[in-house]
Amino acid sequence: MDPASRAEAVIGAGRGALVVAMFGAGWLGWGLGEAKAFNGVIAPTFGFMALLLFACSIYVIRKGRQLRKRYTAAGDSTRKTILGRFLLVVLMEILALALVSILANRLHRADLATDWCAMIVGLHFLPLAKIFRAPNLLVLGILMMLWCALCWALFRSNAIATSASLGTGILLWGACVSALLRARRIARSLRTVRVVPN
């Protein structure tokens, strides 16, 4: 991978880390709330971890932008192609989330809506792994779908929603840490690259 692509990869990893950190906080917070687990220790720990992951992600994005200034940026056509594919996947995800929510409501099983929605979120990471050339997203998607299937098989009623939310949040935060470490490796690899003046 050339230096310009590596600089873009740092930015992409930082953005990805920020997104999964935010959604992870939402899912994990929802699960902790459903489990009535927030107390004097859990609540500040949760808040601290969320802020730490957000701050690290923003730092990585800024670092990537600094690196991009040192090297020639990737072409706009490549970015537009990636953005178009990403938006198509997100649109399909939103439609699928609406469909499973309607189905769960018709079945009078609101508890299943959470599990099925988390499963759809996991599923949408499979095409994203190919679009962003990030195998860690493939692993994340498979783990999320397996966890949701396990919750569906093992738990009943509110326990399904609680366990699906907690597991999804933890997996998303794990993906955030993985993306941050990946960005760090890429940024370190750029230290050895000499800048050739134009």
C-alpha positions in Angstrom: 0.0 0.0 0.0 1.4 3.4 -1.0 1.9 6.2 1.6 -1.1 8.2 0.4 -3.4 5.1 0.7 -2.0 4.4 4.2 -2.7 7.9 5.3 -6.3 7.6 4.1 -6.5 4.2 5.9 -5.6 5.9 9.2 -8.4 8.4 8.6 -10.8 5.6 7.7 -9.9 3.6 10.7 -10.4 6.6 13.0 -13.8 7.4 11.5 -14.8 3.7 11.7 -13.6 3.6 15.4 -15.7 6.8 16.2 -18.8 5.4 14.6 -18.6 1.9 16.3 -17.7 3.7 19.6 -20.9 5.8 19.4 -23.2 2.9 18.4 -21.4 0.7 20.9 -22.1 3.2 23.7 -25.8 3.3 22.6 -26.2 -0.5 22.6 -24.2 -1.1 25.8 -26.0 1.8 27.6 -29.3 0.4 26.5 -28.4 -3.1 27.8 -27.1 -1.8 31.1 -30.3 0.3 31.5 -32.5 -2.7 30.7 -30.5 -4.8 33.2 -30.8 -1.9 35.8 -27.0 -2.2 36.2 -26.2 1.5 36.4 -24.8 2.3 39.9 -22.1 4.5 41.5 -19.4 2.4 39.9 -20.8 1.2 36.6 -22.2 4.6 35.4 -19.0 6.6 35.8 -16.9 3.7 34.4 -19.2 3.5 31.4 -19.1 7.3 30.8 -15.3 7.3 31.2 -14.8 4.5 28.7 -17.2 6.1 26.2 -15.4 9.4 26.4 -12.0 7.7 26.2 -12.9 5.8 23.0 -14.4 9.0 21.4 -11.3 11.0 22.3 -8.9 8.4 20.9 -11.0 8.1 17.7 -10.9 11.9 17.1 -7.2 12.0 17.8 -6.6 9.2 15.2 -8.7 11.1 12.6 -6.7 14.3 13.3 -3.4 12.3 13.0 -4.6 10.8 9.7 -5.4 14.3 8.3 -1.9 15.4 9.3 -0.4 12.4 7.5 -2.6 13.1 4.5 -1.1 16.6 4.2 2.4 15.0 3.9 1.4 12.7 1.1 -0.7 12.9 -2.1 -4.3 12.1 -1.2 -6.3 9.3 -3.0 -8.3 10.3 -6.0 -11.8 11.7 -5.5 -13.3 9.1 -7.8 -12.2 6.3 -5.5 -13.8 8.1 -2.5 -17.0 8.6 -4.4 -17.2 5.0 -5.4 -16.7 3.9 -1.7 -19.2 6.4 -0.5 -21.8 5.3 -3.0 -21.5 1.6 -2.0 -21.5 2.5 1.7 -24.7 4.6 1.4 -26.4 1.7 -0.5 -25.5 -0.8 2.3 -26.8 1.7 4.9 -30.1 2.2 3.0 -30.6 -1.6 2.8 -29.8 -1.9 6.5 -32.4 0.8 7.4 -35.0 -1.0 5.3 -34.2 -4.3 6.9 -34.4 -2.8 10.4 -37.8 -1.3 9.6 -39.0 -4.7 8.3 -37.9 -6.8 11.3 -39.3 -4.2 13.7 -42.7 -4.4 12.0 -42.5 -8.2 12.0 -41.7 -8.3 15.7 -44.5 -5.9 16.4 -47.0 -8.0 14.4 -45.9 -11.1 16.4 -46.3 -9.1 19.6 -42.7 -9.9 20.5 -41.0 -6.6 21.1 -38.2 -8.5 22.8 -37.2 -10.1 19.5 -37.0 -6.7 17.8 -33.8 -5.8 19.7 -32.2 -9.2 18.9 -33.2 -9.1 15.2 -32.1 -5.5 14.8 -28.7 -6.3 16.3 -28.5 -9.3 13.9 -29.2 -6.9 11.0 -26.5 -4.5 12.2 -24.0 -7.5 12.3 -25.1 -8.6 8.8 -24.4 -5.1 7.4 -20.8 -5.3 8.4 -20.2 -8.2 5.9 -20.4 -6.0 2.8 -18.7 -3.1 4.6 -15.7 -5.3 5.2 -15.3 -5.7 1.5 -16.0 -2.0 0.7 -13.5 -0.7 3.2 -11.1 -3.6 2.9 -11.3 -4.2 6.6 -11.3 -7.9 7.5 -12.0 -7.0 11.2 -15.5 -5.9 10.1 -16.1 -9.3 8.7 -15.1 -10.9 12.0 -17.3 -8.3 13.9 -20.3 -9.0 11.7 -20.1 -12.8 12.1 -19.6 -12.6 15.9 -22.6 -10.2 16.3 -24.8 -12.5 14.3 -23.7 -15.6 16.2 -24.2 -13.8 19.5 -27.7 -12.7 18.5 -28.6 -16.3 17.3 -27.3 -17.6 20.7 -29.4 -15.0 22.6 -32.5 -16.0 20.6 -31.9 -19.7 21.4 -31.0 -19.4 25.0 -33.0 -16.5 26.5 -36.6 -15.6 26.8 -38.6 -12.3 27.0 -36.6 -9.3 28.3 -33.5 -11.3 28.8 -33.2 -11.6 25.0 -33.2 -7.8 24.5 -30.8 -7.2 27.5 -28.3 -9.9 26.5 -28.4 -8.9 22.8 -27.8 -5.2 23.6 -25.0 -5.9 26.1 -23.2 -8.3 23.7 -23.6 -6.0 20.7 -22.3 -3.0 22.6 -19.3 -5.0 23.9 -18.5 -6.3 20.4 -18.7 -2.8 18.9 -16.4 -1.4 21.5 -14.0 -4.2 20.8 -14.1 -3.3 17.2 -13.4 0.3 18.1 -10.3 -0.8 20.0 -9.2 -3.0 17.1 -9.6 -0.1 14.6 -7.6 2.2 16.8 -4.8 -0.3 17.0 -4.9 -0.9 13.3 -4.6 2.9 12.7 -1.7 3.0 15.1 0.1 0.3 13.2 -0.4 2.0 9.9 0.7 5.4 11.2 3.8 3.8 12.6 4.6 2.2 9.3 4.5 5.7 7.7 7.3 6.9 9.9 9.9 5.1 7.8 8.6 6.6 4.6 10.5 9.5 3.2 8.5 12.4 1.8 9.5 13.2 -1.8 8.9 16.9 -2.7 6.8 17.5 -5.7 
